[in-house]
Amino acid sequence: MKKGFLLILAIALTLMQLNAEQIEIGRSVYVLDENTQTAIFKRWWGGTEDDSKLIIPASVDYEGVTYKVVTIGEDAINQNLVVENIIIPDGVTKIERGAFYNCPELKSITIPSSVSEIGSNAFKNCIELESIVLPEGLSTLGYRAFYNCVKLKSIDIPSSVARIESGVFHNCQQLSSITIPSTVSEIGEEVFFACESLKTVNLNEGLLSIGKGAFLSCTALDSIILPNSLKELAPHAFGSCTSLKSVKLPESLEVIPEAAFARCEALANIEFPESLYEIERFAFNGCKSLRKIVLPQKITRLAPGVFPGCTSLVEIVIPEGMTELGGGSFDGCTNLTDIYCYSEEPPLIYRAFDGISLEQVTAHVQVVKKYKKDSLWKAFGKLVPMQ
């Protein structure tokens, strides 16, 4: 059965190749399909000073037949050192992988409303590209499509896009704001990594997941509201957002993953939703402006190293039912003065408070007698009954 399928596939590919012909017109190469009378704009050889502007034709004529241009082919204009302006005709539906990759002088491009797909690395390293209008009807934004477009200042995501692939705007250093429409359910990995001017991010209801490192090192971002539709936040999602002061977590969130907000140095307050049952290690590592932590009821065990280096932290509230604070949970939180623990039985706190002078800390507990019998808890400066 498998051999038969492969044979049929091979025949089909051969027939497609027979019906497709590669021709050269001027300094452009096209692949023509006789069956559909369509063409792929395959390659352009422009390279002189007079080639700063490229107008791709809507159709080409060959041997008395008109072929409509529907695709900008893979690597069609990549590594062109002179082109500054490109106009794509209406009727093109697809821009393939790497089509404009490494065009360092490209400043503007017109994309028609007919385009529904932009492939991976399509505009990667177009370092002079400042703006681009993505058409309504666009459904696919490929992997690293605008990677390292360092001068790209603004872009609107059309409401027809359902997923933003990984690394699409990685290192777009001048991108200052972005609105994610409600149709987008997933933001991939490192989509806005190192977008150091990104200050405003609007996330609409409908978003289900944010990928690993999606906003990592967005150092100008100062606030974020995560929509209630969000189900999954991946590790390092907002790591090293050093200006982030305000975060609103959704009621739907159950897990804050590893290093999700690590080194968010300006974050002074965080309110956890009652739906939360786990905070993974290093989630708030180095959040040195964080002053108070109230852990939600569903958390019964705190992972190791969740809040190390939170040097402004003065107060921790631990819920009833907590059984263990992992090693290094509050390592180096040197200004801690008060702990309120609502658990009747003393949670295990072995090495949870390394680097802290426990004599300065008052532990407010439910049953003082039980806590005084615990060799770790009795090291605190004061054990007093909960008021």
Secondary structure by P-SEA (a helix, b strand, c coil): caaaaaaaaaaaaaaaaaabbbbbcccbbbbbbccccbbbccccccccccccbbbbbcccccccbbbbbcccccccccccccccbbbbcccccccccccccccccccbbbbcccccccccccccccccccbbbbcccccccccccccccccccbbbbccccccccccccccccccccccccccccccccccccccccccbbbbcccccccccccccccccccbbbbcccccccccccccccccccbbbbcccccccccccccccccccbbbbcccccccccccccccccccbbbbcccccccccccccccccccbbbbcccccccccccccccccccbbbbcccccccccccccccccccbbbbcccaaaaaacccccccccccccc
